[in-house]
Amino acid sequence: AEAQLDEVEHFVKDLRAELHEETRSRLAAEARLADAESYTRELDLRLVDARHAKAALTDAEQVTADFEAQLESALNSKVLVEARLEEVEKVADDLHLQLAAAQSSKKDGEAQLSKSAELAAELRLQLQAESGRVLGAE
């Protein structure tokens, strides 16, 4: 009976050692599971951050596209304004030429008017002289 008791005690001791090993193994597995769950939560947070970053990138791309469209529109407007400016400069040049021609014509007209006035004055004097002679002869 003592041998059986020793055998049972040895068997219980082995079972306790196995139980202790299983408990240690289970605790290690639970620790690994907790680490894995923590890592999974961290990955979930990173995924959320990545989604936010992707949304921000999409927004930035849209803002960039809008800016590029505005820039292209501004460049087109600049080209139109430059073309209009060239037209205005041509008109201004034409007006300057017309003004110069008009001033020249005015000077020519004033000179002709002055000559005509001188000629009219001479003709009046001659007419007065002729009138005086005709009246003096009568």
GUKOL-418799 format. One line per 3 residues: number of its first residue (from 1); their letters; for each residue x, y, z of N, C-alpha, C. Coordinates in steps of 0.02 Angstrom, whole numbers, plus 50000, padded with zeros to 5 digits. Example, Ala and Ser with C-alpha at 12.3 -4.5 7.8 and 13.67 -1.06 7.14 Angstrom:
2
1	AS	50660:49716:50390:50615:49775:50390:50660:49835:50390 | 50642:49888:50354:50684:49947:50357:50645:50002:50394
***
This chain:
138
1	AEA	50042:49941:50000:50000:50000:50000:50044:50062:50000 | 50102:50056:50035:50146:50113:50035:50174:50126:49965 | 50186:50075:49928:50211:50083:49861:50158:50116:49818
4	QLD	50096:50097:49830:50042:50128:49792:50036:50201:49812 | 50044:50214:49876:50040:50283:49899:50096:50324:49869 | 50157:50296:49867:50214:50331:49835:50199:50343:49761
7	EVE	50170:50291:49732:50155:50297:49661:50103:50351:49649 | 50052:50354:49692:49999:50404:49685:50029:50473:49699 | 50072:50478:49751:50103:50543:49766:50146:50566:49707
10	HFV	50183:50518:49678:50225:50534:49621:50182:50556:49562 | 50126:50520:49553:50080:50536:49499:50049:50606:49509 | 50030:50621:49572:50002:50686:49589:50055:50740:49579
13	KDL	50116:50725:49599:50171:50773:49591:50182:50786:49517 | 50181:50734:49476:50188:50742:49403:50130:50784:49375 | 50069:50767:49400:50011:50805:49376:50016:50878:49396
16	RAE	50041:50890:49458:50049:50960:49479:50102:50995:49436 | 50156:50960:49420:50209:50989:49378:50180:51003:49308 | 50140:50956:49282:50109:50966:49217:50061:51025:49220
19	LHE	50021:51026:49275:49973:51080:49283:50009:51147:49288 | 50064:51147:49326:50104:51208:49332:50131:51229:49263 | 50156:51181:49226:50184:51195:49159:50128:51219:49112
22	ETR	50070:51186:49116:50013:51207:49074:49990:51277:49093 | 49989:51291:49158:49969:51358:49182:50018:51410:49157 | 50083:51395:49164:50135:51441:49140:50129:51451:49065
25	SRL	50118:51397:49029:50111:51399:48956:50048:51440:48938 | 49992:51428:48976:49930:51464:48962:49940:51538:48976 | 49974:51555:49032:49987:51625:49048:50031:51658:48994
28	AAE	50081:51621:48970:50124:51648:48916:50082:51659:48853 | 50038:51610:48838:49995:51617:48779:49948:51677:48787 | 49920:51686:48848:49876:51743:48860:49915:51809:48853
31	ARL	49977:51809:48876:50019:51869:48869:50032:51883:48796 | 50046:51829:48757:50057:51839:48685:49992:51863:48652 | 49935:51835:48673:49871:51856:48647:49858:51930:48663
34	ADA	49873:51950:48725:49865:52021:48744:49910:52065:48702 | 49973:52042:48692:50019:52081:48649:49991:52086:48578 | 49965:52030:48553:49937:52030:48485:49877:52076:48481
37	ESY	49833:52075:48532:49775:52120:48533:49797:52193:48536 | 49849:52207:48576:49875:52275:48581:49904:52297:48513 | 49941:52252:48481:49969:52267:48416:49914:52278:48365
40	TRE	49861:52237:48370:49804:52245:48325:49771:52312:48334 | 49762:52333:48397:49733:52400:48410:49778:52455:48382 | 49844:52446:48390:49891:52495:48363:49886:52497:48287
43	LDL	49881:52438:48256:49873:52436:48183:49807:52468:48162 | 49753:52457:48201:49689:52489:48186:49696:52565:48188 | 49731:52591:48240:49742:52663:48245:49783:52689:48186
46	RLV	49834:52651:48168:49874:52670:48110:49833:52671:48046 | 49788:52622:48040:49744:52619:47982:49699:52680:47980 | 49672:52699:48038:49630:52760:48041:49671:52821:48021
49	DAR	49732:52825:48049:49777:52881:48031:49791:52881:47956 | 49804:52822:47928:49818:52818:47857:49758:52839:47815 | 49698:52821:47838:49638:52842:47802:49630:52918:47805
52	HAK	49644:52947:47865:49641:53020:47871:49693:53053:47825 | 49753:53024:47824:49806:53052:47781:49786:53047:47708 | 49754:52990:47690:49732:52982:47620:49679:53034:47603
55	AAL	49632:53046:47649:49580:53097:47638:49611:53166:47631 | 49660:53180:47674:49695:53245:47671:49732:53252:47605 | 49763:53198:47583:49798:53198:47519:49750:53210:47461
58	TDA	49693:53177:47464:49641:53188:47413:49619:53260:47412 | 49608:53289:47472:49588:53359:47477:49644:53404:47448 | 49706:53389:47465:49762:53429:47440:49767:53423:47364
61	EQV	49755:53364:47338:49757:53355:47265:49702:53397:47232 | 49643:53399:47263:49588:53439:47236:49604:53513:47239 | 49633:53535:47296:49653:53605:47302:49706:53622:47249
64	TAD	49753:53576:47239:49805:53586:47188:49774:53591:47119 | 49727:53546:47104:49693:53547:47038:49655:53612:47029 | 49620:53634:47082:49584:53698:47078:49633:53756:47066
67	FEA	49688:53755:47103:49738:53808:47095:49767:53808:47024 | 49781:53748:46998:49808:53744:46930:49757:53770:46879 | 49693:53756:46890:49641:53781:46845:49638:53858:46849
70	QLE	49642:53885:46910:49642:53957:46918:49703:53989:46887 | 49760:53956:46895:49822:53981:46865:49817:53981:46789 | 49790:53927:46761:49781:53924:46688:49734:53978:46665
73	SAL	49680:53989:46702:49633:54042:46685:49666:54110:46688 | 49707:54120:46740:49742:54184:46747:49792:54194:46690 | 49826:54141:46670:49873:54146:46614:49836:54162:46550
76	NSK	49778:54130:46540:49738:54144:46480:49715:54217:46482 | 49694:54241:46540:49674:54311:46547:49732:54357:46532 | 49791:54338:46556:49851:54379:46544:49864:54384:46470
79	VLV	49858:54328:46435:49870:54328:46362:49819:54374:46328 | 49756:54369:46350:49704:54412:46321:49717:54486:46335 | 49738:54500:46397:49753:54569:46415:49812:54595:46375
82	EAR	49863:54553:46367:49922:54575:46328:49902:54588:46256 | 49860:54545:46228:49837:54556:46159:49797:54621:46154 | 49753:54632:46203:49713:54694:46203:49758:54755:46211
85	LEE	49810:54749:46253:49857:54803:46264:49893:54820:46198 | 49913:54769:46161:49945:54781:46096:49898:54819:46050 | 49833:54799:46050:49784:54834:46008:49778:54907:46029
88	VEK	49775:54919:46095:49769:54987:46121:49831:55028:46103 | 49889:54997:46108:49951:55032:46090:49951:55050:46016 | 49926:55005:45973:49922:55020:45902:49874:55079:45890
91	VAD	49817:55078:45924:49769:55132:45917:49800:55198:45941 | 49836:55195:45997:49869:55255:46023:49921:55281:45974 | 49960:55236:45944:50009:55256:45894:49974:55289:45835
94	DLH	49919:55259:45811:49881:55288:45755:49854:55357:45774 | 49829:55364:45835:49803:55429:45858:49859:55481:45861 | 49918:55460:45883:49975:55507:45885:49992:55530:45814
97	LQL	49992:55483:45767:50007:55501:45697:49953:55548:45670 | 49890:55532:45685:49835:55576:45662:49841:55645:45694 | 49859:55648:45758:49867:55712:45792:49924:55751:45759
100	AAA	49979:55718:45745:50036:55753:45713:50015:55779:45645 | 49978:55737:45607:49955:55759:45541:49907:55818:45548 | 49863:55815:45598:49815:55870:45608:49851:55933:45628
103	QSS	49902:55928:45671:49940:55987:45691:49976:56017:45632 | 50004:55973:45590:50038:55997:45530:49989:56031:45483 | 49929:56000:45475:49877:56030:45432:49855:56097:45460
106	KKD	49850:56101:45527:49830:56163:45559:49881:56218:45545 | 49946:56200:45551:49999:56249:45538:49996:56271:45465 | 49987:56222:45420:49982:56239:45349:49922:56285:45336
109	GEA	49866:56267:45369:49805:56308:45362:49815:56378:45389 | 49849:56383:45447:49862:56449:45476:49908:56490:45430 | 49958:56456:45401:50003:56491:45355:49964:56515:45293
112	QLS	49921:56473:45266:49881:56492:45207:49833:56549:45226 | 49803:56546:45285:49758:56598:45308:49795:56664:45315 | 49856:56660:45343:49897:56720:45350:49913:56750:45282
115	KSA	49932:56707:45234:49947:56730:45166:49885:56760:45134 | 49828:56727:45145:49765:56752:45117:49748:56819:45147 | 49760:56827:45212:49746:56891:45245:49791:56945:45217
118	ELA	49855:56928:45207:49902:56977:45179:49880:56996:45108 | 49862:56946:45070:49839:56958:45001:49775:57001:45001 | 49729:56985:45047:49667:57024:45052:49683:57096:45071
121	AEL	49732:57105:45117:49751:57173:45137:49781:57211:45078 | 49823:57177:45040:49853:57208:44980:49799:57226:44930 | 49751:57180:44921:49697:57193:44873:49654:57252:44897
124	RLQ	49642:57257:44961:49604:57314:44988:49640:57379:44974 | 49706:57377:44987:49745:57438:44974:49742:57458:44901 | 49749:57407:44858:49747:57420:44786:49677:57445:44767
127	LQA	49626:57413:44797:49557:57433:44781:49545:57504:44806 | 49571:57521:44864:49563:57589:44890:49600:57639:44845 | 49660:57619:44824:49699:57663:44780:49662:57674:44714
130	ESG	49634:57620:44687:49597:57625:44624:49534:57667:44635 | 49501:57657:44690:49441:57694:44705:49458:57768:44712 | 49516:57781:44743:49538:57851:44752:49553:57882:44685
133	RVL	49584:57846:44640:49600:57873:44575:49537:57885:44534 | 49492:57837:44539:49429:57842:44501:49390:57902:44529 | 49386:57909:44591:49349:57962:44623:49384:58030:44610
136	GAE	49450:58029:44610:49489:58089:44597:49485:58110:44525 | 49476:58064:44481:49471:58079:44410:49402:58105:44392 | 49354:58092:44427:49286:58113:44411:49279:58183:44432
***
